[in-house]
Amino acid sequence: MATATYIALANLTFTGDSSITFSSIPATYRDLVLIVTATSTSSQTYCRVNGDGNNGNYFNVQMRGNSSGAQSSSDNPSIIYVFHADGDNGSAIMHFMDYSVTDKHKTVLVRSNAGTGEVGAIASRWANTNAITSIEIFPNSATMDGSVALYGIVS
């Protein structure tokens, strides 16, 4: 069995940005991995692919927990959740599986944590068969500081 290899595609450091977008993503890899580390004055950080903000195209199942307890939910918003930081530091690893195939919907798995002590796991589906060619990360309001790294996975 072949060993998966991570190929660095882009590394961005940003200050005071309202969004970060990776565009013109080549369709030459099996999967994509996006690593986000940010401080935001916002409570949530989100992701959108190919500029698609249509409500009904994304489906999320999430579970979150901290020292006060745990919760789970599912919804159908116009975004993919990245992390819930309540205005604090947050980080996430996002795995976009089979992002370049054009015969099925895209699946994204997110593992996240925040300076508030919260951890989360999210399974998302983008109900579209187009290849993912751009990924945008943005807070639900205000701005964010941090870094984002995008990797292509070959096997």
C-alpha positions as CSV (number, residue, x, y, z in Angstrom):
1,M,0.0,0.0,0.0
2,A,1.3,3.4,-0.9
3,T,2.1,5.9,1.8
4,A,0.2,9.2,1.7
5,T,2.3,12.3,1.2
6,Y,1.4,15.8,2.1
7,I,2.5,18.4,-0.5
8,A,2.5,22.0,0.8
9,L,0.4,24.1,-1.6
10,A,0.2,27.4,0.3
11,N,0.9,29.0,3.7
12,L,-0.7,32.3,4.6
13,T,-0.3,34.5,7.6
14,F,-2.8,37.3,8.0
15,T,-3.7,40.1,10.3
16,G,-7.0,41.9,10.5
17,D,-8.6,40.0,7.6
18,S,-12.3,39.4,7.1
19,S,-11.6,36.3,4.9
20,I,-8.8,34.2,3.5
21,T,-9.3,32.5,0.1
22,F,-7.3,29.8,-1.6
23,S,-8.2,29.9,-5.3
24,S,-7.2,28.0,-8.4
25,I,-6.6,24.8,-6.4
26,P,-5.3,22.2,-8.8
27,A,-7.3,19.0,-9.3
28,T,-4.1,16.8,-9.1
29,Y,-4.4,15.4,-5.6
30,R,-6.6,12.8,-3.9
31,D,-7.6,14.9,-0.9
32,L,-6.9,18.3,0.6
33,V,-6.0,19.2,4.2
34,L,-6.4,22.7,5.5
35,I,-4.9,23.7,8.9
36,V,-6.3,26.9,10.5
37,T,-4.9,28.6,13.6
38,A,-6.6,32.0,14.3
39,T,-7.7,34.5,16.8
40,S,-11.0,36.1,16.0
41,T,-13.1,38.7,17.6
42,S,-16.0,36.6,16.3
43,S,-17.7,33.6,18.0
44,Q,-17.6,31.4,14.9
45,T,-15.2,30.8,12.0
46,Y,-16.7,29.3,8.8
47,C,-15.7,27.8,5.5
48,R,-17.2,28.1,2.0
49,V,-16.1,26.3,-1.1
50,N,-16.2,27.6,-4.7
51,G,-17.9,30.8,-3.5
52,D,-21.1,28.8,-2.9
53,G,-23.1,30.5,-0.2
54,N,-26.4,28.9,-1.0
55,N,-28.5,27.7,1.9
56,G,-29.3,24.1,1.4
57,N,-26.0,23.1,-0.2
58,Y,-24.2,22.3,3.0
59,F,-25.1,19.7,5.7
60,N,-23.4,19.6,9.0
61,V,-23.4,17.2,11.9
62,Q,-21.4,18.4,14.9
63,M,-20.5,17.6,18.4
64,R,-18.8,20.0,20.8
65,G,-17.8,19.8,24.4
66,N,-15.9,21.6,27.2
67,S,-15.6,21.2,31.0
68,S,-19.3,22.2,31.4
69,G,-20.7,19.5,29.2
70,A,-21.3,18.4,25.6
71,Q,-23.8,18.9,22.9
72,S,-24.5,17.7,19.4
73,S,-26.6,19.1,16.6
74,S,-27.2,19.0,12.8
75,D,-28.2,21.7,10.5
76,N,-28.4,22.9,6.9
77,P,-26.7,26.3,6.8
78,S,-24.9,28.1,3.9
79,I,-21.4,27.3,5.3
80,I,-19.2,24.6,6.8
81,Y,-18.3,25.2,10.5
82,V,-14.6,25.4,11.3
83,F,-14.4,26.2,15.0
84,H,-16.4,27.9,17.8
85,A,-14.0,30.1,19.7
86,D,-16.2,32.8,21.4
87,G,-13.7,35.5,20.5
88,D,-10.7,33.5,21.5
89,N,-8.0,31.5,19.8
90,G,-9.0,28.5,17.7
91,S,-7.5,25.9,15.5
92,A,-8.8,23.2,13.2
93,I,-7.7,20.5,10.8
94,M,-10.1,20.2,7.8
95,H,-9.9,17.1,5.6
96,F,-11.6,17.5,2.1
97,M,-12.0,14.0,0.7
98,D,-12.1,13.3,-3.0
99,Y,-12.3,17.1,-3.6
100,S,-11.6,16.9,-7.4
101,V,-13.9,14.0,-8.4
102,T,-17.0,15.1,-10.3
103,D,-19.3,12.1,-9.7
104,K,-20.2,12.6,-6.0
105,H,-20.9,15.2,-3.3
106,K,-17.9,16.4,-1.3
107,T,-17.3,15.4,2.3
108,V,-15.3,17.4,4.9
109,L,-14.2,16.3,8.3
110,V,-13.2,18.9,10.8
111,R,-11.4,18.5,14.2
112,S,-11.2,21.7,16.2
113,N,-10.3,23.2,19.6
114,A,-10.5,26.7,21.1
115,G,-8.8,28.7,23.8
116,T,-12.1,28.6,25.7
117,G,-11.5,24.9,26.3
118,E,-13.9,23.6,23.7
119,V,-13.2,20.8,21.4
120,G,-15.3,19.8,18.4
121,A,-15.8,17.3,15.6
122,I,-17.8,18.1,12.5
123,A,-18.8,16.1,9.5
124,S,-20.0,18.2,6.6
125,R,-21.3,17.6,3.1
126,W,-21.3,20.0,0.2
127,A,-24.1,18.9,-2.0
128,N,-22.4,19.5,-5.3
129,T,-20.5,17.3,-7.8
130,N,-18.2,20.1,-9.0
131,A,-14.5,19.8,-8.1
132,I,-13.4,22.1,-5.3
133,T,-11.3,24.9,-6.8
134,S,-11.4,27.5,-4.0
135,I,-11.8,27.5,-0.3
136,E,-12.6,30.6,1.8
137,I,-12.2,30.8,5.6
138,F,-14.0,33.7,7.4
139,P,-15.4,34.8,10.8
140,N,-19.1,35.3,11.2
141,S,-18.3,39.0,12.0
142,A,-15.3,41.3,12.6
143,T,-11.8,40.1,11.6
144,M,-9.3,37.5,12.4
145,D,-5.5,37.1,12.8
146,G,-3.6,33.9,12.2
147,S,-2.3,31.4,9.7
148,V,-3.7,28.9,7.3
149,A,-1.8,26.1,5.5
150,L,-3.2,24.1,2.6
151,Y,-1.8,20.6,1.6
152,G,-2.6,18.3,-1.2
153,I,-2.5,14.6,-0.4
154,V,-1.1,12.1,-2.8
155,S,-1.1,8.3,-2.3
